């Protein structure tokens, strides 16, 4: 499972010219689900994201988590995070999970993150063409891969 996490002051997802979801201060998570991902990846990643200390404390030090600040989260499915670009110029997505596997894991990810944060997590729409708008604060952008756990 791969996640690109961006600290934002605002973010929204628009589908067919309609805003589906929006948040204020918090994080935008682009989530790529791979063929080998399972529930253990979800548990590890949602806990890591909820406790990731990427928000400034009173002294301007990134020392607070999303939980600490009571921030919001929005999760967008992004199979292209599993793009393979080694050969040629057209990315291969063979490592991205097919919808029949990815959709239940995506939904479980959202549910588990809601449990970790104690609040509703906003989403896009799996498989839809979406326009994402955000104001990245910092900028702070972190990439996490549950297979490498760096």
C-alpha positions as a LaTeX table, in Angstrom:
\begin{tabular}{lrrr}
\hline
Residue & $x$ (\AA) & $y$ (\AA) & $z$ (\AA) \\
\hline
Unk1 & 0.00 & 0.00 & 0.00 \\
Unk2 & 1.38 & 3.37 & $-0.95$ \\
Unk3 & 0.25 & 6.71 & 0.40 \\
Unk4 & 1.20 & 10.23 & $-0.52$ \\
Unk5 & 0.31 & 12.42 & 2.44 \\
Unk6 & 0.06 & 16.16 & 2.05 \\
Unk7 & $-0.44$ & 18.59 & 4.90 \\
Unk8 & $-3.10$ & 21.02 & 3.73 \\
Unk9 & $-4.93$ & 24.14 & 4.82 \\
Unk10 & $-7.75$ & 23.08 & 2.49 \\
Unk11 & $-8.50$ & 20.36 & $-0.06$ \\
Unk12 & $-11.44$ & 19.26 & $-2.14$ \\
Unk13 & $-12.43$ & 16.66 & $-4.71$ \\
Unk14 & $-14.75$ & 17.52 & $-7.60$ \\
Unk15 & $-16.53$ & 14.94 & $-9.78$ \\
Unk16 & $-18.56$ & 16.00 & $-12.84$ \\
Unk17 & $-18.28$ & 19.67 & $-11.84$ \\
Unk18 & $-19.75$ & 18.93 & $-8.38$ \\
Unk19 & $-17.71$ & 19.19 & $-5.16$ \\
Unk20 & $-18.05$ & 15.77 & $-3.53$ \\
Unk21 & $-15.90$ & 16.42 & $-0.44$ \\
Unk22 & $-13.82$ & 19.15 & 1.09 \\
Unk23 & $-11.74$ & 19.69 & 4.21 \\
Unk24 & $-9.97$ & 22.52 & 5.96 \\
Unk25 & $-6.77$ & 22.02 & 8.00 \\
Unk26 & $-5.61$ & 18.43 & 7.88 \\
Unk27 & $-4.24$ & 15.94 & 5.37 \\
Unk28 & $-4.95$ & 14.81 & 1.85 \\
Unk29 & $-4.08$ & 11.14 & 1.34 \\
Unk30 & $-3.58$ & 9.72 & $-2.13$ \\
Unk31 & $-3.87$ & 5.95 & $-1.60$ \\
Unk32 & $-2.58$ & 3.28 & $-3.98$ \\
Unk33 & $-3.55$ & $-0.32$ & $-3.24$ \\
Unk34 & $-1.32$ & $-3.08$ & $-4.59$ \\
Unk35 & $-1.85$ & $-6.72$ & $-5.47$ \\
Unk36 & $-0.17$ & $-7.97$ & $-2.29$ \\
Unk37 & $-1.83$ & $-5.57$ & 0.15 \\
Unk38 & $-4.08$ & $-6.86$ & 2.92 \\
Unk39 & $-5.68$ & $-5.86$ & 6.24 \\
Unk40 & $-2.34$ & $-5.77$ & 8.05 \\
Unk41 & $-1.17$ & $-2.99$ & 5.71 \\
Unk42 & $-4.31$ & $-1.01$ & 6.52 \\
Unk43 & $-3.92$ & $-1.34$ & 10.28 \\
Unk44 & $-0.25$ & $-0.31$ & 10.19 \\
Unk45 & $-0.78$ & 2.58 & 7.76 \\
Unk46 & $-3.85$ & 4.13 & 9.38 \\
Unk47 & $-2.14$ & 4.17 & 12.78 \\
Unk48 & 1.01 & 5.65 & 11.26 \\
Unk49 & $-0.96$ & 8.40 & 9.50 \\
Unk50 & $-3.07$ & 9.32 & 12.56 \\
Unk51 & 0.05 & 9.66 & 14.73 \\
Unk52 & 2.42 & 11.20 & 12.15 \\
Unk53 & 3.79 & 14.38 & 13.72 \\
Unk54 & 3.72 & 16.81 & 10.80 \\
Unk55 & 1.86 & 19.78 & 12.30 \\
Unk56 & 3.56 & 22.69 & 14.08 \\
Unk57 & 3.42 & 23.13 & 17.82 \\
Unk58 & 3.46 & 26.55 & 19.51 \\
Unk59 & 7.18 & 26.88 & 18.81 \\
Unk60 & 6.88 & 26.16 & 15.09 \\
Unk61 & 8.29 & 22.64 & 15.37 \\
Unk62 & 6.55 & 19.78 & 13.55 \\
Unk63 & 5.64 & 17.95 & 16.71 \\
Unk64 & 1.86 & 17.46 & 16.54 \\
Unk65 & $-0.22$ & 14.77 & 14.86 \\
Unk66 & $-3.53$ & 15.00 & 13.05 \\
Unk67 & $-5.09$ & 13.60 & 16.24 \\
Unk68 & $-3.42$ & 16.31 & 18.34 \\
Unk69 & $-4.78$ & 19.17 & 16.25 \\
Unk70 & $-8.20$ & 17.63 & 15.59 \\
Unk71 & $-7.61$ & 18.03 & 11.86 \\
Unk72 & $-9.57$ & 16.54 & 9.00 \\
Unk73 & $-8.62$ & 13.93 & 6.39 \\
Unk74 & $-9.63$ & 13.26 & 2.82 \\
Unk75 & $-8.68$ & 9.99 & 1.07 \\
Unk76 & $-8.46$ & 9.66 & $-2.71$ \\
Unk77 & $-7.89$ & 6.32 & $-4.44$ \\
Unk78 & $-4.87$ & 6.51 & $-6.76$ \\
Unk79 & $-3.89$ & 3.31 & $-8.57$ \\
Unk80 & $-1.22$ & 5.22 & $-10.50$ \\
Unk81 & 0.96 & 5.22 & $-7.37$ \\
Unk82 & 1.84 & 1.65 & $-8.38$ \\
Unk83 & 3.08 & 2.68 & $-11.83$ \\
Unk84 & 6.10 & 0.81 & $-13.15$ \\
Unk85 & 8.20 & 3.01 & $-15.43$ \\
Unk86 & 11.33 & 0.92 & $-15.99$ \\
Unk87 & 10.54 & $-0.13$ & $-19.56$ \\
Unk88 & 9.43 & 2.29 & $-22.24$ \\
Unk89 & 7.48 & 5.48 & $-21.74$ \\
Unk90 & 4.03 & 4.11 & $-21.00$ \\
Unk91 & 3.63 & 3.22 & $-17.31$ \\
Unk92 & 2.47 & $-0.27$ & $-16.41$ \\
Unk93 & $-0.06$ & $-0.67$ & $-13.62$ \\
Unk94 & 0.25 & $-4.44$ & $-13.28$ \\
Unk95 & 1.11 & $-4.11$ & $-9.56$ \\
Unk96 & $-2.06$ & $-2.12$ & $-8.78$ \\
Unk97 & $-4.87$ & $-4.20$ & $-7.29$ \\
Unk98 & $-7.89$ & $-4.86$ & $-9.49$ \\
Unk99 & $-11.13$ & $-3.15$ & $-8.36$ \\
Unk100 & $-12.61$ & $-6.35$ & $-6.90$ \\
Unk101 & $-9.73$ & $-6.42$ & $-4.41$ \\
Unk102 & $-8.97$ & $-2.71$ & $-4.16$ \\
Unk103 & $-12.48$ & $-1.39$ & $-3.41$ \\
Unk104 & $-13.03$ & $-3.42$ & $-0.21$ \\
Unk105 & $-9.51$ & $-2.55$ & 1.00 \\
Unk106 & $-10.05$ & 1.14 & 0.20 \\
Unk107 & $-13.33$ & 1.14 & 2.11 \\
Unk108 & $-11.72$ & $-0.66$ & 5.05 \\
Unk109 & $-8.86$ & 1.85 & 5.03 \\
Unk110 & $-11.35$ & 4.72 & 5.33 \\
Unk111 & $-13.23$ & 2.94 & 8.13 \\
Unk112 & $-10.03$ & 2.18 & 10.07 \\
Unk113 & $-8.76$ & 5.75 & 9.68 \\
Unk114 & $-12.10$ & 6.99 & 11.02 \\
Unk115 & $-11.63$ & 4.75 & 14.06 \\
Unk116 & $-8.08$ & 6.07 & 14.58 \\
Unk117 & $-9.18$ & 9.71 & 14.28 \\
Unk118 & $-12.58$ & 9.42 & 15.95 \\
Unk119 & $-14.24$ & 11.36 & 13.15 \\
Unk120 & $-15.61$ & 11.05 & 9.64 \\
Unk121 & $-13.00$ & 10.86 & 6.88 \\
Unk122 & $-13.95$ & 12.45 & 3.57 \\
Unk123 & $-13.39$ & 10.59 & 0.29 \\
Unk124 & $-13.41$ & 10.83 & $-3.43$ \\
Unk125 & $-15.15$ & 8.16 & $-5.51$ \\
Unk126 & $-13.28$ & 4.99 & $-6.36$ \\
Unk127 & $-12.64$ & 4.74 & $-10.11$ \\
Unk128 & $-14.14$ & 8.13 & $-10.96$ \\
Unk129 & $-12.39$ & 10.88 & $-12.90$ \\
Unk130 & $-11.71$ & 13.39 & $-10.14$ \\
Unk131 & $-10.30$ & 16.90 & $-9.95$ \\
Unk132 & $-8.33$ & 17.41 & $-6.75$ \\
Unk133 & $-7.69$ & 20.89 & $-5.41$ \\
Unk134 & $-5.44$ & 21.56 & $-2.45$ \\
Unk135 & $-3.34$ & 24.12 & $-0.69$ \\
Unk136 & $-0.27$ & 22.26 & 0.52 \\
Unk137 & 0.95 & 23.81 & 3.78 \\
Unk138 & 4.71 & 23.99 & 4.18 \\
Unk139 & 4.88 & 22.34 & 1.72 \\
Unk140 & 4.82 & 19.04 & 3.59 \\
Unk141 & 4.49 & 15.92 & 1.45 \\
Unk142 & 5.38 & 12.46 & 2.75 \\
Unk143 & 5.38 & 9.16 & 0.89 \\
Unk144 & 4.80 & 5.94 & 2.82 \\
Unk145 & 5.00 & 2.42 & 1.40 \\
Unk146 & 3.86 & $-0.36$ & 3.74 \\
Unk147 & 6.24 & $-2.78$ & 2.02 \\
Unk148 & 9.33 & $-0.76$ & 2.92 \\
Unk149 & 8.21 & 0.95 & 6.17 \\
Unk150 & 10.99 & 3.54 & 6.07 \\
\hline
\end{tabular}
